[in-house]
Amino acid sequence: MWFSSLCCFIVCCRYVPDRSYLAALTAHLQTQLRLCDADALSMALWALAALQQPLPSESWGAAWCAAALAEADGFGPQALAHGLAGMAALKVQPSVGLMQSLTLAASGCLSSFSCMELGLMVAALADLHWRPSDTWREVSEALIYIYLDVWACRCQ
């Protein structure tokens, strides 16, 4: 989706657009969220958070959550990390169904997460006050310990 790419470009250039311009962009995006795939959804939310902008409105957050729920199966490691971090930073109030769907999606690809993605996702889950199942936490903790061991070996 072009909006997500535009937001990421704005962030990468460290340009903070005029509030009225950003308001127009986010208003347009709200009408297009249901057409976005998981990567575009996560990029849009991450970019708004990176621009240190507040959530445009509660209805915008609800529309994002509805679109994310519809695309939950398409969230991979990067989209999960950035989408969850964006939700936490913008204080989006996700439904239990969305959080269950996203943690289920994460379960299917936990071994594909980079150390940064896994750390970002775990921190975001904590900020969102979401407690995944014990099994999910055990698997993610085991991966964190593996990453810490690898990191420790590289530092020696």
N, C-alpha and C positions, 0 to 999 in steps of 0.2 A: 504494500500500500504506500502510495507516494507521501502521505502525511508523515508516516513513521520515519521514512528515509529523510524527509525534510527536517524533522525534529532532531534526528541524530546528527545531521549535518550542522544544524544550528549549535548543538551542544559541542561537537568537535571543534567548531570554529570559535567557541567560547563567546558567541554572540547572544545577547539577551534581547529579543525583539521587544518592540513597543507592546505594552499590555493590550491595547485594542487589537493589534494584529494577532497576537497570540490568542486572544479571546475569540476572534473570528475563526482562526484555525481550529481551535479545540471545539467550537460549536459545530463546525463542518464535520470534524472527525466523529463527533457523537452520532451524526446521522449515518456514518459509514462503518461504525465499529462492527456491526453484524456481518460485514463483508470481509473483515480482516482475518488473516490466518494467525496462528499462535505467535509466530515471530514478529509480525507487525503489531499485534496487540501488546506484546511485552516491550518492544522498542518504544512504542508511543508512551506507555506508562513510565518506563525508565527515563525517557527524555524529559518528560514533565518534571519528574523528581530531580533529575540532574540540573535542570534549569532553576531549581528551587522555587517552583511555582506551586501554589496550592491546588488541590483538586478543584477543577472548574465548578463542579456542583455535585450534590449527592446523586442527582439523576444521571450525571455523566458517569460517576463511579458505578452506579447500578447497571447502566448500559454496558460499561466495560466488563463487569462481572458476568453479565448474561452472555456476552460474546465469548468471553474466556471459557465459560462453562460449556458452550457449544463446541469449542475448539480444544477442550482439555486434552483429548487424546493426541493432539499435534504438538503439545509442549515438550520440547527436548530440554537438555541440560541448560543451555544458555537462556532459552525463553523462560524456563522455570525460575532460574536464578534472578534474572532481570525483572520478570513479572512480579514475583513475590517481593523482591526488594522495593520495586515501585509501589506496590500496594502498601507495604509497611511505611515507606517514607511519606506517602500521600494520605495515609490513614484511611484507606479504603476499607469498608466494612464488608468483607466477603461472606457469602453464605456458607453454612456447613457443607452443603452439597458441592460447592466450588472447591473448598479446601480439601474435601475427601477426593474429588476428582483429580486435583493437582498433585496431591501426595500419591495417589495411585499411579498417575503418569510418571512421577519421579521414581516410584518403585521399579518401573519397567526399564529405567535407564540409569539407575544409581551408579553402576560400574563405569558409565561413560562420562560422569562428571569430572571436570578438572578440580583441583584443590580449591581454586578461587570460587568456582561455581558452587561447589558443595558448601563451602564456608558461608558464602553469601546467602544461599538458600536456607541453611540452618539458622543463621542470624535473623533472617526475615521471618521464618516460622516462629521464632521466639518473640520477635517484635509484634507479630500478629496474634500472639497468645494461642497458637495452635499446637496441640500436642498430638503428633502422629501416633500410630499404634506402637506398642513395645517392640514388635518384630521390626518395623520400619526403622525405629530409632537404633536398635541393635546393629542392623546392617549398615546404617549411615555412620554410626560410631566406629565400627570396624574399619570402614573406608577412611575415616578421618585418621585413625591410628596408623594405617598403612601410609597415608600421605605424610604424616608427621615423621615416620621412620625414614621414608625416602628423603624428605627434606633434611633431616638430621644427618643422613649419610652424605648428602651433597655439601653440607656446610663443614664437614670435617676435612 
